[in-house]
Amino acid sequence: MVTFSPFKQVVSIAPRWQGGYNYRLNKRFLIGAELGIGFSNLNIFPLLKEMNHGGEVRDYQRIEIAPELYFQLNPDSKKILMFVSGGSFFRFITNRT
């Protein structure tokens, strides 16, 4: 399953495009990863850009990698799928100013 998160671009002070992929290992387990890439000039709302860092606009690049593991609680259900998941993320930020 391919994922895409458009709201991280809209409602974040540090906007980024984020997408991922989930792969089913067996009936109960899935693994996945998300990759997010952002730049300071991606912000489409000037007000949020002015509010960032007390009015100072910083020039940055940001890369996030987030591996995830999912456990499905009800593998035989056809209607509602329930999961417990865990993951971590790694963030790399470069200030270009």
C-alpha positions in Angstrom: 0.0 0.0 0.0 1.4 3.4 -1.0 0.7 6.4 1.4 0.8 10.1 0.9 0.4 12.9 3.5 -0.6 16.2 1.9 -1.6 17.9 5.2 2.0 18.0 6.4 2.6 20.5 3.7 -0.4 22.6 4.7 -0.7 22.6 8.5 2.9 22.5 9.6 5.4 25.3 10.5 8.0 23.1 8.9 6.2 21.9 5.7 7.2 18.8 3.9 6.0 16.4 1.3 5.7 12.9 2.8 5.0 9.5 1.3 5.5 5.9 2.2 5.0 2.3 1.5 3.5 -0.5 3.6 4.1 -4.2 2.9 2.2 -7.1 4.4 4.5 -9.8 5.7 1.8 -12.3 6.7 -1.7 -12.3 8.1 -0.8 -10.2 11.2 2.3 -8.2 10.5 3.0 -5.3 8.2 6.2 -3.2 7.8 6.5 0.2 6.3 8.5 3.3 5.9 7.8 6.9 5.2 10.1 9.5 3.6 9.5 13.2 4.1 11.3 16.0 2.2 10.9 19.7 3.0 12.4 23.1 2.2 11.8 26.5 3.8 10.2 27.9 0.7 7.6 25.1 0.5 5.3 27.0 2.9 2.3 28.1 0.9 0.9 30.3 3.7 2.8 33.6 4.2 1.3 34.0 7.7 2.8 30.7 8.9 6.1 31.7 7.3 6.1 35.0 9.3 5.2 33.2 12.5 8.1 30.7 12.1 11.0 31.4 14.4 9.6 34.7 15.8 9.3 36.3 12.4 12.7 35.3 11.2 12.5 33.1 8.0 15.2 30.5 8.1 16.4 28.8 5.0 16.6 25.0 5.6 16.4 21.6 4.1 14.8 18.7 5.9 14.7 15.0 5.3 12.8 12.5 7.5 12.8 8.7 7.4 10.3 6.8 9.5 10.3 2.9 9.7 7.2 1.4 11.2 6.0 -2.1 12.3 2.2 -2.9 12.4 0.5 -5.8 14.2 -3.1 -6.4 13.2 -5.4 -7.3 16.1 -8.2 -8.8 14.1 -6.8 -10.4 11.0 -10.1 -12.2 10.0 -12.2 -9.1 10.0 -13.5 -7.8 6.6 -14.9 -4.5 7.7 -12.8 -2.7 10.3 -9.1 -3.4 10.6 -7.5 -2.7 14.0 -3.7 -2.2 14.4 -1.1 -1.6 17.0 2.0 0.0 15.6 5.4 1.3 16.6 8.0 3.2 14.9 10.7 5.8 15.1 11.9 8.6 12.9 15.2 10.0 11.9 15.4 13.7 11.0 18.2 15.4 9.1 18.1 19.2 9.0 20.5 21.4 7.2 20.4 25.2 7.7 21.5 26.9 4.5 22.0 30.4 6.0 
